[in-house]
Amino acid sequence: MAAPIDIDRKCQSFYIKGASTQYMSRSPNRWSLYNIDAMFVSLNDALPTLNGYSAWGPEGWNLLHPEEADYINEVRRWIGKYELKGVCEFDIEARTMRLVAAQQ
């Protein structure tokens, strides 16, 4: 059983941040790890995720790979485009979710 996640009460949704090589080594299909883990956390904690796992992805949604250099910029663009509030960053290894600063 995994340790509980320390979730800031101000979180209204979250995205998962990039993790270590050790985290990525859990599966040969390493890119799916983030999205499946985010989906289960979302379901378990009743908190929407900007990530997730689905056969459908909205146009312009480029949040598949937290390891990519432009990932955080894509997250910020998505938050700004939809004027999302209360978005938290989920550090899966530290098991924390913290509110991110408002984006311009």
PyMOL CGO cylinders between C-alpha atoms (Angstrom):
from pymol import cmd
from pymol.cgo import CYLINDER

trace = [
    CYLINDER, 0.00, 0.00, 0.00, 1.39, 3.38, -1.01, 0.3, 1, 1, 1, 1, 1, 1,
    CYLINDER, 1.39, 3.38, -1.01, 1.79, 6.26, 1.40, 0.3, 1, 1, 1, 1, 1, 1,
    CYLINDER, 1.79, 6.26, 1.40, -1.09, 8.77, 1.32, 0.3, 1, 1, 1, 1, 1, 1,
    CYLINDER, -1.09, 8.77, 1.32, -0.73, 11.82, -0.89, 0.3, 1, 1, 1, 1, 1, 1,
    CYLINDER, -0.73, 11.82, -0.89, -0.43, 15.16, 0.92, 0.3, 1, 1, 1, 1, 1, 1,
    CYLINDER, -0.43, 15.16, 0.92, -2.90, 17.26, -1.10, 0.3, 1, 1, 1, 1, 1, 1,
    CYLINDER, -2.90, 17.26, -1.10, -3.22, 21.02, -0.61, 0.3, 1, 1, 1, 1, 1, 1,
    CYLINDER, -3.22, 21.02, -0.61, -6.91, 21.70, 0.13, 0.3, 1, 1, 1, 1, 1, 1,
    CYLINDER, -6.91, 21.70, 0.13, -6.90, 24.48, -2.49, 0.3, 1, 1, 1, 1, 1, 1,
    CYLINDER, -6.90, 24.48, -2.49, -6.31, 21.99, -5.32, 0.3, 1, 1, 1, 1, 1, 1,
    CYLINDER, -6.31, 21.99, -5.32, -9.16, 21.86, -7.81, 0.3, 1, 1, 1, 1, 1, 1,
    CYLINDER, -9.16, 21.86, -7.81, -7.22, 19.86, -10.41, 0.3, 1, 1, 1, 1, 1, 1,
    CYLINDER, -7.22, 19.86, -10.41, -3.66, 18.69, -10.96, 0.3, 1, 1, 1, 1, 1, 1,
    CYLINDER, -3.66, 18.69, -10.96, -0.97, 17.76, -13.42, 0.3, 1, 1, 1, 1, 1, 1,
    CYLINDER, -0.97, 17.76, -13.42, 1.83, 15.30, -12.75, 0.3, 1, 1, 1, 1, 1, 1,
    CYLINDER, 1.83, 15.30, -12.75, 5.42, 16.54, -12.81, 0.3, 1, 1, 1, 1, 1, 1,
    CYLINDER, 5.42, 16.54, -12.81, 8.35, 14.67, -14.31, 0.3, 1, 1, 1, 1, 1, 1,
    CYLINDER, 8.35, 14.67, -14.31, 9.91, 12.02, -12.09, 0.3, 1, 1, 1, 1, 1, 1,
    CYLINDER, 9.91, 12.02, -12.09, 13.20, 10.18, -11.74, 0.3, 1, 1, 1, 1, 1, 1,
    CYLINDER, 13.20, 10.18, -11.74, 14.72, 7.50, -13.92, 0.3, 1, 1, 1, 1, 1, 1,
    CYLINDER, 14.72, 7.50, -13.92, 13.86, 5.00, -11.18, 0.3, 1, 1, 1, 1, 1, 1,
    CYLINDER, 13.86, 5.00, -11.18, 10.16, 5.88, -11.49, 0.3, 1, 1, 1, 1, 1, 1,
    CYLINDER, 10.16, 5.88, -11.49, 10.38, 5.57, -15.27, 0.3, 1, 1, 1, 1, 1, 1,
    CYLINDER, 10.38, 5.57, -15.27, 12.03, 2.12, -15.01, 0.3, 1, 1, 1, 1, 1, 1,
    CYLINDER, 12.03, 2.12, -15.01, 8.83, 0.50, -13.67, 0.3, 1, 1, 1, 1, 1, 1,
    CYLINDER, 8.83, 0.50, -13.67, 7.59, -0.37, -17.15, 0.3, 1, 1, 1, 1, 1, 1,
    CYLINDER, 7.59, -0.37, -17.15, 8.89, -0.82, -20.70, 0.3, 1, 1, 1, 1, 1, 1,
    CYLINDER, 8.89, -0.82, -20.70, 6.01, 1.46, -21.77, 0.3, 1, 1, 1, 1, 1, 1,
    CYLINDER, 6.01, 1.46, -21.77, 7.35, 4.18, -19.53, 0.3, 1, 1, 1, 1, 1, 1,
    CYLINDER, 7.35, 4.18, -19.53, 5.38, 7.11, -20.99, 0.3, 1, 1, 1, 1, 1, 1,
    CYLINDER, 5.38, 7.11, -20.99, 2.08, 5.51, -20.03, 0.3, 1, 1, 1, 1, 1, 1,
    CYLINDER, 2.08, 5.51, -20.03, 3.13, 5.37, -16.36, 0.3, 1, 1, 1, 1, 1, 1,
    CYLINDER, 3.13, 5.37, -16.36, 2.46, 9.05, -15.74, 0.3, 1, 1, 1, 1, 1, 1,
    CYLINDER, 2.46, 9.05, -15.74, -0.94, 9.09, -17.37, 0.3, 1, 1, 1, 1, 1, 1,
    CYLINDER, -0.94, 9.09, -17.37, -2.17, 5.87, -15.77, 0.3, 1, 1, 1, 1, 1, 1,
    CYLINDER, -2.17, 5.87, -15.77, -0.89, 6.93, -12.34, 0.3, 1, 1, 1, 1, 1, 1,
    CYLINDER, -0.89, 6.93, -12.34, -2.52, 10.37, -12.75, 0.3, 1, 1, 1, 1, 1, 1,
    CYLINDER, -2.52, 10.37, -12.75, -5.80, 8.71, -13.75, 0.3, 1, 1, 1, 1, 1, 1,
    CYLINDER, -5.80, 8.71, -13.75, -5.83, 6.45, -10.68, 0.3, 1, 1, 1, 1, 1, 1,
    CYLINDER, -5.83, 6.45, -10.68, -4.96, 9.32, -8.33, 0.3, 1, 1, 1, 1, 1, 1,
    CYLINDER, -4.96, 9.32, -8.33, -7.74, 11.36, -9.93, 0.3, 1, 1, 1, 1, 1, 1,
    CYLINDER, -7.74, 11.36, -9.93, -10.29, 8.60, -9.41, 0.3, 1, 1, 1, 1, 1, 1,
    CYLINDER, -10.29, 8.60, -9.41, -9.06, 7.75, -5.92, 0.3, 1, 1, 1, 1, 1, 1,
    CYLINDER, -9.06, 7.75, -5.92, -9.06, 11.35, -4.67, 0.3, 1, 1, 1, 1, 1, 1,
    CYLINDER, -9.06, 11.35, -4.67, -11.98, 12.70, -6.75, 0.3, 1, 1, 1, 1, 1, 1,
    CYLINDER, -11.98, 12.70, -6.75, -9.73, 15.39, -8.22, 0.3, 1, 1, 1, 1, 1, 1,
    CYLINDER, -9.73, 15.39, -8.22, -9.61, 16.09, -11.97, 0.3, 1, 1, 1, 1, 1, 1,
    CYLINDER, -9.61, 16.09, -11.97, -6.27, 15.67, -13.72, 0.3, 1, 1, 1, 1, 1, 1,
    CYLINDER, -6.27, 15.67, -13.72, -4.87, 17.51, -16.72, 0.3, 1, 1, 1, 1, 1, 1,
    CYLINDER, -4.87, 17.51, -16.72, -3.16, 14.22, -17.61, 0.3, 1, 1, 1, 1, 1, 1,
    CYLINDER, -3.16, 14.22, -17.61, -4.90, 10.86, -17.67, 0.3, 1, 1, 1, 1, 1, 1,
    CYLINDER, -4.90, 10.86, -17.67, -5.27, 7.92, -19.98, 0.3, 1, 1, 1, 1, 1, 1,
    CYLINDER, -5.27, 7.92, -19.98, -7.80, 7.83, -22.76, 0.3, 1, 1, 1, 1, 1, 1,
    CYLINDER, -7.80, 7.83, -22.76, -8.19, 6.94, -26.42, 0.3, 1, 1, 1, 1, 1, 1,
    CYLINDER, -8.19, 6.94, -26.42, -9.32, 10.56, -26.91, 0.3, 1, 1, 1, 1, 1, 1,
    CYLINDER, -9.32, 10.56, -26.91, -7.28, 13.71, -26.56, 0.3, 1, 1, 1, 1, 1, 1,
    CYLINDER, -7.28, 13.71, -26.56, -8.65, 17.21, -27.15, 0.3, 1, 1, 1, 1, 1, 1,
    CYLINDER, -8.65, 17.21, -27.15, -7.16, 19.27, -29.95, 0.3, 1, 1, 1, 1, 1, 1,
    CYLINDER, -7.16, 19.27, -29.95, -4.04, 21.08, -28.78, 0.3, 1, 1, 1, 1, 1, 1,
    CYLINDER, -4.04, 21.08, -28.78, -3.61, 18.92, -25.68, 0.3, 1, 1, 1, 1, 1, 1,
    CYLINDER, -3.61, 18.92, -25.68, 0.10, 18.09, -25.49, 0.3, 1, 1, 1, 1, 1, 1,
    CYLINDER, 0.10, 18.09, -25.49, 0.47, 16.85, -21.93, 0.3, 1, 1, 1, 1, 1, 1,
    CYLINDER, 0.47, 16.85, -21.93, 1.49, 13.25, -22.58, 0.3, 1, 1, 1, 1, 1, 1,
    CYLINDER, 1.49, 13.25, -22.58, 5.15, 13.32, -21.64, 0.3, 1, 1, 1, 1, 1, 1,
    CYLINDER, 5.15, 13.32, -21.64, 6.28, 15.13, -18.47, 0.3, 1, 1, 1, 1, 1, 1,
    CYLINDER, 6.28, 15.13, -18.47, 9.90, 14.33, -19.39, 0.3, 1, 1, 1, 1, 1, 1,
    CYLINDER, 9.90, 14.33, -19.39, 9.81, 16.50, -22.51, 0.3, 1, 1, 1, 1, 1, 1,
    CYLINDER, 9.81, 16.50, -22.51, 11.50, 19.88, -22.24, 0.3, 1, 1, 1, 1, 1, 1,
    CYLINDER, 11.50, 19.88, -22.24, 8.40, 21.84, -23.29, 0.3, 1, 1, 1, 1, 1, 1,
    CYLINDER, 8.40, 21.84, -23.29, 5.97, 20.00, -20.98, 0.3, 1, 1, 1, 1, 1, 1,
    CYLINDER, 5.97, 20.00, -20.98, 5.70, 22.72, -18.29, 0.3, 1, 1, 1, 1, 1, 1,
    CYLINDER, 5.70, 22.72, -18.29, 5.17, 25.38, -20.98, 0.3, 1, 1, 1, 1, 1, 1,
    CYLINDER, 5.17, 25.38, -20.98, 2.39, 23.22, -22.45, 0.3, 1, 1, 1, 1, 1, 1,
    CYLINDER, 2.39, 23.22, -22.45, 0.82, 22.84, -18.99, 0.3, 1, 1, 1, 1, 1, 1,
    CYLINDER, 0.82, 22.84, -18.99, 0.92, 26.63, -18.49, 0.3, 1, 1, 1, 1, 1, 1,
    CYLINDER, 0.92, 26.63, -18.49, -0.54, 27.20, -21.95, 0.3, 1, 1, 1, 1, 1, 1,
    CYLINDER, -0.54, 27.20, -21.95, -3.41, 24.79, -21.19, 0.3, 1, 1, 1, 1, 1, 1,
    CYLINDER, -3.41, 24.79, -21.19, -4.08, 26.42, -17.80, 0.3, 1, 1, 1, 1, 1, 1,
    CYLINDER, -4.08, 26.42, -17.80, -4.13, 29.88, -19.42, 0.3, 1, 1, 1, 1, 1, 1,
    CYLINDER, -4.13, 29.88, -19.42, -6.18, 28.84, -22.44, 0.3, 1, 1, 1, 1, 1, 1,
    CYLINDER, -6.18, 28.84, -22.44, -8.97, 27.51, -20.24, 0.3, 1, 1, 1, 1, 1, 1,
    CYLINDER, -8.97, 27.51, -20.24, -8.44, 29.99, -17.37, 0.3, 1, 1, 1, 1, 1, 1,
    CYLINDER, -8.44, 29.99, -17.37, -8.09, 27.16, -14.87, 0.3, 1, 1, 1, 1, 1, 1,
    CYLINDER, -8.09, 27.16, -14.87, -7.85, 28.01, -11.19, 0.3, 1, 1, 1, 1, 1, 1,
    CYLINDER, -7.85, 28.01, -11.19, -6.60, 25.92, -8.30, 0.3, 1, 1, 1, 1, 1, 1,
    CYLINDER, -6.60, 25.92, -8.30, -4.24, 23.79, -10.40, 0.3, 1, 1, 1, 1, 1, 1,
    CYLINDER, -4.24, 23.79, -10.40, -1.70, 21.82, -8.40, 0.3, 1, 1, 1, 1, 1, 1,
    CYLINDER, -1.70, 21.82, -8.40, 1.52, 20.09, -9.34, 0.3, 1, 1, 1, 1, 1, 1,
    CYLINDER, 1.52, 20.09, -9.34, 1.67, 16.45, -8.26, 0.3, 1, 1, 1, 1, 1, 1,
    CYLINDER, 1.67, 16.45, -8.26, 5.10, 15.16, -7.30, 0.3, 1, 1, 1, 1, 1, 1,
    CYLINDER, 5.10, 15.16, -7.30, 4.47, 11.42, -7.43, 0.3, 1, 1, 1, 1, 1, 1,
    CYLINDER, 4.47, 11.42, -7.43, 7.72, 10.53, -5.69, 0.3, 1, 1, 1, 1, 1, 1,
    CYLINDER, 7.72, 10.53, -5.69, 7.36, 13.02, -2.82, 0.3, 1, 1, 1, 1, 1, 1,
    CYLINDER, 7.36, 13.02, -2.82, 3.61, 12.20, -2.77, 0.3, 1, 1, 1, 1, 1, 1,
    CYLINDER, 3.61, 12.20, -2.77, 2.63, 15.87, -2.57, 0.3, 1, 1, 1, 1, 1, 1,
    CYLINDER, 2.63, 15.87, -2.57, 0.25, 18.11, -4.51, 0.3, 1, 1, 1, 1, 1, 1,
    CYLINDER, 0.25, 18.11, -4.51, 0.92, 21.82, -4.25, 0.3, 1, 1, 1, 1, 1, 1,
    CYLINDER, 0.92, 21.82, -4.25, -0.83, 24.82, -5.76, 0.3, 1, 1, 1, 1, 1, 1,
    CYLINDER, -0.83, 24.82, -5.76, 1.10, 26.38, -8.64, 0.3, 1, 1, 1, 1, 1, 1,
    CYLINDER, 1.10, 26.38, -8.64, 1.47, 30.13, -8.98, 0.3, 1, 1, 1, 1, 1, 1,
    CYLINDER, 1.47, 30.13, -8.98, -1.04, 31.88, -11.26, 0.3, 1, 1, 1, 1, 1, 1,
    CYLINDER, -1.04, 31.88, -11.26, 0.10, 31.98, -14.87, 0.3, 1, 1, 1, 1, 1, 1,
    CYLINDER, 0.10, 31.98, -14.87, -0.06, 34.99, -17.14, 0.3, 1, 1, 1, 1, 1, 1,
]
cmd.load_cgo(trace, "trace")
